[in-house]
Amino acid sequence: MSKKWELVLDHKCELGEGPVWDVEHGIIYWVDILAQEIHQFSPASGKHEVHKQDQMVGAIALTDSGGMVAALATGFALLDLEKGTKEMISTPEGHLPNNRFNDGKCDPAGRFWAGTMDMADLPYAGSLYMLGADLEAEKKISGVSCSNGLAWSLDYKTMYFIDSPTRGVRSYEFDVETGAISNEQIAINLTSEPGIPDGMTIDAEGMLWIAFFDGWRVARYDPHTGRHLESVFLPVARVTSCAFGGDRLEDLYVTTARVGLDESDLVKQPLAGSLFVYKNIGPRGLPADKFRTN
Ligand code: ZN
């Protein structure tokens, strides 16, 4: 039997992105970048909450102290969603008003990585930053066009990164002690695949699950060989990111977008922008790394 998606809830994002599963509380978080919203949903209780922000939210991660770190349009912030408070901590691109932060994720040592893009898609205008426990942002890669998926290998020795227009997954040797990256390579060449690689996650077998914007699917690849292993399909074209969730991290949550679709597209894709899940997809995921504060 082929695998089948399920709709998680009846809500459509303009640009759903950045899913994060909270293992402790059994909650899936995700963002609607353009609507400036952080969403949370409990599959157990069915409770859906929306936390409106005063600017775009590119990515979020849980922190070890119970709050959240976010890459907002203008920079990094600490958020308390229950209190509705925000503390800006670093604005490394405060001088670049046409840029905004996009995708981000914590590394295995608890540093938060997030990158930027030009809002009019000017190429090479963005950078990838690393935010450490000292709350200082350090530029790690410049000349990025559309900073997207991030993942770290199970042995912490490799970082994977997608700059979407390059249509590939890059690998870097990663020093988990310092956060240093070196020896950039192309791990997976996706130039002949339909759609643009967007967000990604790694499973407990070390394989990458990549969301394809305008590609109607999430596909699993072996980053050691660059080989395609399997694809799972969605009823919408603009598939943006994915993350494992569920009690045993056995389910794959998938975010999607409706931004840029015209009326005839939306007739064919009425669920565009929804959050989907593939239950018991096969391989399990890993708990999301949290941001470590001092
Ligand atoms: Zn993305």
Residues whose N, C-alpha, C, O or C-beta is under 5 A from the ligand:
A	BS01	ZN	D103 N148 D198 G199 T240
